[in-house]
Amino acid sequence: MNARGRWKIALALAATVVLAACGGNGGGSSSSGGGFDAENYFRGKTVRVIITHNAGGGSDLYGRFIASRLGEALPGKPRVTVTNVDGLGGIGDIFSAKADDLVIGVSSQASELYTTVLDPASTIDPSKIRMIGGTGADPRALTLFTEASATYGSEFGKAAGSTTPQLKWAQTVGSATDVVSDSFLASWLCDTLKAPCDMVSVAADDSTDINLMVQRKELNTQLGTVVTMMRDYSKQLVDGSVKIAFEYAQDSHTKVTPPEGVKVPDIMGVLPDSAKADYDRILPIISGGGLGKHFWVGPATSDDVLNALRTAYSQVVGDPKNVDHLQSTMSGESSGGATYKYEVSAVSGEDAQKAYQTNADSFQKNLSYYEELQKKYYDQFWK
C-alpha cells in the first residue's frame, strides 16, 4: 500500500483514540465515573459477530478479518465467533441482544440499518443503533455488458427515450419495501430517463449469482461497488468489451483508481439538470452516506462496553499490517495484467455515529416520498 493510503488510515484512527481518551470513556473506565474493569468483564466471555450478508462477499471478508483480530485487542482477550445471518433476521438478532450477550453486527452501509423501518415485520428502532467503527462508503457503479455496452457505454444519456436494446437488471425484490439501495436507483433512473428497462426479480442478488447471469447473457447491466467491478471485470474493462456507465454514491473517504485507460464517469455528468436535485434527495435510500462497512451494536450495550469495543477496533485497523491486508484483499491484478487500487479510510466510532445519524434523519424526513416512489416503482417494474 502506498504512503497516502496508510496516512489516511493513521490520521483517522489517531482522532478515534484522542476522542475516546478526552471523553473519559475509553475501554476500562466507566462513563458514570465508576470503575469499569474491562479486563475482568471480557475475560472468559464469547463475543458473537453476526455478518448481515452471505458468506464470501466484501462485507463478509472485512467482518471476518477484523473479528479474527478483535479478541486479541480487547481487554481480557475474549473468544470471538462469526456467523452469517442475512438481512432483517440478522439485524434483528443483533439489535435485540441483551447487554451481556455481547453480540456485534457487521453490515455493508448505513442505509441497510435505517431502512428497516420500511418493513412491516421490523421491530427495530434505527435511532438506537450504536456504531463501533467502520470504513468510508464504497462508491458504486453501473456496469454495462454486450449490446448495452456497445450502444450506451460511451454516452449513457443515449438510453433516454430509446427502445432498444433493453437494459436488463436483476435484484432481490419481493415487495415495494424491498425497492431500496441499487434497486431503487435502477427504478428511479429508468423512470427518470424513460429508458427501456427489463427488471428481473431474483431469489439472490449477490455478485456470484449476478456474474453467472451476465455470463449466460441473461443480463446486460450490473450494479455494485466500483471495486467489485474492477475485481471481476478489469481485463474486459481494459479491452473495452465492458464499460462502466457511471459511478454513484461517491464518498471522499474512499478512492478506487481504475486500470490505466479505463474511464469511470460521474453520475452527475449523465443526469439531465432537471433530475440532479431529486438525485440528491434520494441519496439516503441508495447510499451509505459516508459510512460503508461497519461494526455496530444494539441499544442494550453499555457505554463502557461500547467504548472498549471502539478502542479495540481502532487498534486493529490502526495496525499497518492489518491495513495492508485489508486493502490488498480489495486491490489486485487481473490475469491480463490490469491493475487497480483501492484506498479507504477508517471511520471512528464517533464519526460513524454522526454519519449514520445524519443520513437516518434525512431518510426519515423524506420517508413519505420514498414510500410513494417505492410503490410506484414496484408496480411499474417489479410486480
C-alpha positions in Angstrom: 0.0 0.0 0.0 1.3 3.5 -0.7 2.0 6.1 1.9 -1.0 8.1 1.1 -3.4 5.2 1.9 -1.6 4.4 5.2 -1.7 8.0 6.3 -5.4 8.3 5.6 -5.9 5.3 7.9 -3.5 6.6 10.6 -4.9 10.1 10.8 -8.5 8.8 11.0 -7.6 6.5 13.8 -5.5 9.0 15.7 -8.7 11.0 16.0 -10.5 7.9 17.3 -8.0 7.4 20.2 -8.0 11.0 21.1 -11.7 11.3 21.2 -12.1 8.2 23.4 -9.4 9.5 25.8 -10.9 13.0 26.0 -14.3 11.6 26.7 -13.0 9.6 29.7 -14.9 6.6 28.4 -12.1 4.6 26.7 -12.1 0.8 27.4 -11.5 0.3 31.1 -13.2 3.4 32.6 -16.9 4.0 33.2 -18.9 6.8 31.7 -20.7 7.2 35.0 -17.4 7.7 36.9 -17.4 4.3 38.5 -14.6 1.8 37.9 -15.3 -0.4 34.9 -12.9 -3.3 34.9 -12.8 -4.2 31.2 -10.2 -6.9 31.7 -12.3 -8.7 34.1 -15.6 -8.1 32.2 -14.4 -9.6 28.9 -12.2 -12.4 30.3 -13.8 -15.8 29.6 -16.6 -14.4 27.6 -17.6 -15.0 23.9 -18.2 -12.1 21.6 -20.6 -13.1 18.8 -20.1 -11.3 15.5 -23.1 -11.6 13.1 -22.5 -10.5 9.5 -25.8 -9.5 7.9 -24.7 -10.7 4.4 -24.0 -14.0 2.7 -20.5 -15.5 3.0 -17.8 -14.6 0.5 -18.7 -11.0 -0.2 -16.8 -7.8 0.7 -18.6 -7.3 4.0 -18.0 -10.9 5.0 -14.3 -10.7 4.2 -14.0 -7.4 6.1 -16.0 -8.6 9.0 -14.2 -11.9 9.4 -10.7 -10.3 9.1 -11.4 -7.7 11.8 -13.2 -10.2 14.0 -10.2 -12.6 13.8 -8.0 -9.9 15.5 -10.6 -8.3 17.8 -10.3 -10.8 20.6 -6.6 -10.1 21.0 -7.2 -6.3 21.0 -10.0 -6.4 23.7 -9.1 -6.5 27.4 -9.3 -10.0 28.8 -8.9 -11.5 25.3 -12.4 -13.0 24.9 -13.3 -15.6 22.3 -14.8 -14.2 19.1 -17.1 -16.2 16.8 -18.5 -15.2 13.4 -21.7 -16.3 11.7 -23.7 -15.1 8.7 -27.4 -14.2 9.2 -28.6 -12.4 6.1 -30.9 -9.4 6.1 -33.5 -8.3 8.6 -33.2 -11.6 10.6 -29.6 -10.9 11.4 -30.2 -7.2 12.1 -33.0 -8.1 14.5 -30.8 -10.6 16.3 -28.1 -8.0 16.9 -30.5 -5.2 17.8 -32.4 -7.2 20.4 -29.4 -8.8 22.0 -29.2 -8.4 25.8 -26.3 -6.5 27.3 -24.3 -9.5 28.5 -24.8 -11.4 25.2 -22.0 -9.4 23.5 -23.4 -9.5 20.0 -21.9 -7.3 17.3 -23.2 -6.7 13.8 -21.3 -6.2 10.6 -23.2 -4.5 7.7 -22.4 -3.0 4.4 -23.7 0.5 4.5 -25.7 2.8 6.8 -28.9 2.7 4.7 -29.1 -1.1 5.4 -30.0 -0.3 9.0 -32.2 2.7 9.0 -34.3 1.5 6.0 -35.5 -1.4 8.2 -38.4 0.9 9.2 -39.9 0.2 5.7 -40.5 -3.4 6.5 -43.8 -4.0 8.4 -42.3 -7.0 10.1 -39.5 -4.9 11.7 -39.4 -4.2 15.4 -36.1 -2.3 15.2 -35.7 1.4 16.2 -32.9 2.6 13.9 -32.3 5.7 16.2 -31.0 3.3 18.9 -28.3 1.7 16.8 -24.7 2.4 18.1 -21.6 2.4 16.0 -18.3 0.8 16.9 -16.5 1.9 13.8 -16.3 1.4 10.1 -14.9 2.4 6.8 -15.7 5.1 4.3 -18.6 4.2 2.0 -17.6 2.3 -1.2 -18.5 4.2 -4.4 -20.9 2.2 -6.5 -21.2 1.9 -10.3 -23.5 0.8 -13.1 -21.6 -1.5 -15.5 -22.8 -2.4 -19.0 -22.2 -5.6 -21.0 -22.8 -7.0 -24.5 -25.2 -4.8 -26.6 -25.8 -2.4 -23.7 -22.1 -1.7 -23.5 -21.7 -1.2 -27.3 -24.8 1.1 -27.5 -24.9 3.1 -24.3 -21.4 2.6 -22.8 -19.7 5.8 -24.2 -22.7 8.0 -23.6 -25.3 6.6 -21.2 -27.6 9.5 -22.0 -28.4 7.7 -25.3 -30.6 5.4 -23.2 -33.0 8.2 -22.6 -36.1 7.7 -24.8 -34.6 4.7 -26.5 -36.5 1.5 -27.2 -33.7 -1.0 -27.8 -31.6 -2.6 -26.5 -33.3 -3.1 -23.2 -31.3 -2.7 -20.0 -31.7 -5.9 -18.2 -31.2 -5.8 -14.4 -31.6 -8.3 -11.6 -32.3 -7.7 -7.9 -34.0 -9.3 -4.9 -37.3 -7.5 -4.9 -40.3 -9.3 -3.4 -42.4 -6.3 -2.3 -42.4 -2.5 -2.5 -40.4 -2.3 0.7 -37.6 -4.2 -1.0 -37.1 -1.4 -3.6 -34.1 0.1 -1.8 -30.5 0.8 -2.5 -29.5 -0.3 -6.0 -32.9 -1.5 -7.0 -34.3 1.9 -6.1 -31.7 3.7 -8.1 -32.3 1.4 -11.1 -36.0 2.1 -11.0 -35.6 5.8 -10.5 -33.1 6.0 -13.3 -35.3 4.1 -15.8 -38.3 6.2 -14.9 -36.4 9.5 -15.0 -34.7 8.8 -18.3 -37.6 7.0 -19.8 -35.1 4.3 -20.7 -36.0 0.7 -21.8 -35.6 -1.5 -18.8 -36.4 -5.1 -18.1 -36.3 -5.7 -14.3 -35.8 -9.3 -13.2 -36.6 -10.2 -9.6 -34.3 -13.0 -8.3 -34.0 -15.0 -5.1 -30.4 -13.9 -4.5 -28.6 -11.0 -6.0 -25.1 -11.4 -4.6 -22.2 -10.8 -7.1 -21.6 -14.6 -7.7 -25.2 -15.1 -8.9 -25.3 -12.0 -10.9 -22.0 -12.7 -12.6 -23.3 -16.1 -13.7 -26.4 -14.5 -15.2 -24.2 -12.0 -17.0 -22.0 -14.8 -18.4 -25.1 -16.5 -19.7 -26.2 -13.2 -21.3 -29.4 -13.1 -19.3 -28.4 -9.7 -18.0 -26.5 -6.8 -19.6 -26.3 -4.4 -16.7 -25.0 -4.8 -13.1 -25.0 -2.5 -10.1 -22.4 -2.8 -7.3 -19.3 -1.3 -5.8 -16.7 0.1 -8.1 -14.0 -2.1 -6.6 -16.1 -5.2 -7.2 -16.4 -4.3 -10.9 -12.7 -3.8 -11.1 -12.0 -7.1 -9.4 -14.4 -9.1 -11.5 -14.1 -7.4 -14.9 -10.8 -5.5 -15.0 -9.5 -7.3 -18.1 -12.7 -6.6 -20.0 -12.8 -3.0 -18.9 -9.3 -2.5 -20.3 -10.1 -4.1 -23.7 -13.4 -2.2 -23.9 -15.8 -5.1 -24.1 -17.3 -4.0 -20.8 -17.9 -0.4 -19.8 -18.8 1.4 -16.6 -21.6 3.8 -17.4 -21.2 5.9 -14.3 -20.2 6.0 -10.6 -22.7 7.0 -7.9 -22.9 7.3 -4.2 -19.4 8.6 -4.1 -17.6 9.2 -0.8 -14.5 11.3 -0.1 -13.1 8.7 2.3 -12.7 6.0 -0.4 -10.8 6.1 -3.7 -10.7 3.4 -6.4 -8.1 4.0 -9.1 -9.1 2.1 -12.2 -6.7 0.4 -14.6 -4.9 2.8 -17.0 -7.2 3.9 -19.8 -10.4 2.9 -18.1 -12.9 5.8 -17.6 -15.4 6.0 -14.8 -17.8 8.9 -15.4 -19.7 10.6 -12.6 -23.5 10.1 -12.5 -24.0 13.9 -12.3 -22.5 14.1 -15.8 -25.1 11.6 -17.1 -28.2 13.1 -15.5 -30.2 15.9 -17.0 -30.1 19.1 -14.9 -33.8 18.7 -14.1 -33.0 15.4 -12.2 -30.0 16.4 -10.2 -31.9 17.9 -7.2 -34.0 14.8 -7.0 -30.9 12.5 -7.1 -29.6 14.4 -4.0 -32.9 13.8 -2.3 -32.9 10.1 -2.9 -29.3 9.5 -1.8 -30.1 8.4 1.7 -32.1 5.4 0.4 -29.4 4.3 -2.0 -26.1 5.0 -0.3 -24.2 4.7 2.9 -23.8 8.4 3.3 -20.1 8.4 4.2 -20.3 5.1 6.1 -19.5 1.9 4.4 -18.8 -1.5 6.0 -19.2 -1.1 9.8 -19.4 -2.8 13.2 -22.4 -1.9 15.4 -24.3 -2.9 18.5 -27.9 -2.7 19.7 -29.2 -0.4 22.5 -28.6 -2.8 25.4 -24.8 -2.4 25.1 -23.5 -0.2 27.9 -21.3 2.9 27.2 -18.4 1.2 28.9 -18.5 -1.9 26.7 -19.1 0.2 23.6 -16.1 2.3 24.3 -13.9 -0.7 24.9 -15.1 -2.2 21.6 -14.4 1.2 19.8 -10.8 1.3 21.3 -10.2 -2.3 20.2 -11.5 -1.7 16.7 -9.2 1.3 16.5 -6.2 -0.8 17.5 -7.0 -3.4 14.9 -7.5 -1.1 11.9 -4.6 1.1 13.1 -2.1 -1.7 12.7 -0.2 -1.1 9.4 -0.1 -4.8 8.7 -3.8 -5.1 9.1 -4.3 -2.0 6.9 -2.1 -3.6 4.2 -4.1 -6.8 4.3 -7.5 -5.1 4.1 -6.5 -3.0 1.1 -4.7 -5.8 -0.6 -7.8 -8.1 -0.5 -9.7 -5.4 -2.4 -7.0 -4.3 -4.8 -5.3 -6.6 -7.3 -4.2 -7.5 -10.8 -6.3 -9.4 -13.4 -5.0 -12.3 -15.4 -4.5 -9.8 -18.2 -2.3 -7.6 -16.1 -4.9 -4.8 -15.5 -4.0 -3.3 -12.1 -6.3 -1.2 -10.0 -6.1 0.3 -6.5 -8.4 0.6 -3.6 -7.8 3.1 -0.8 -10.2 3.6 2.1 -10.1 5.5 5.4 -11.2 4.0 8.7 -14.1 5.9 10.4 -14.0 6.3 14.1 -17.0 5.2 16.3 -17.9 8.8 17.0 -17.7 9.8 13.3 -19.5 6.7 12.2 -22.3 7.5 14.6 -22.6 11.1 13.3 -22.6 9.9 9.6 -25.2 7.3 10.4 -27.5 9.6 12.3 -27.3 12.4 9.7 -28.4 10.0 6.9 -31.0 8.4 9.1 -32.5 11.8 9.9 -32.5 12.7 6.2 -34.1 9.4 5.3 -36.9 9.9 8.0 -37.5 13.4 6.7 -38.2 12.1 3.1 -39.9 8.8 4.2 -43.3 9.5 2.8 -41.7 10.5 -0.6 -39.7 7.2 -0.7 -42.7 5.1 0.2 -44.7 6.8 -2.6 -41.9 6.1 -5.1 -41.3 2.6 -3.9 -44.9 1.6 -4.6 -44.8 3.3 -8.0 -41.6 1.6 -9.0 -42.7 -1.8 -7.7 -45.9 -1.6 -9.7 -44.1 -0.3 -12.7 -41.1 -2.5 -12.9 -41.1 -5.3 -10.3 -44.6 -6.5 -9.7 
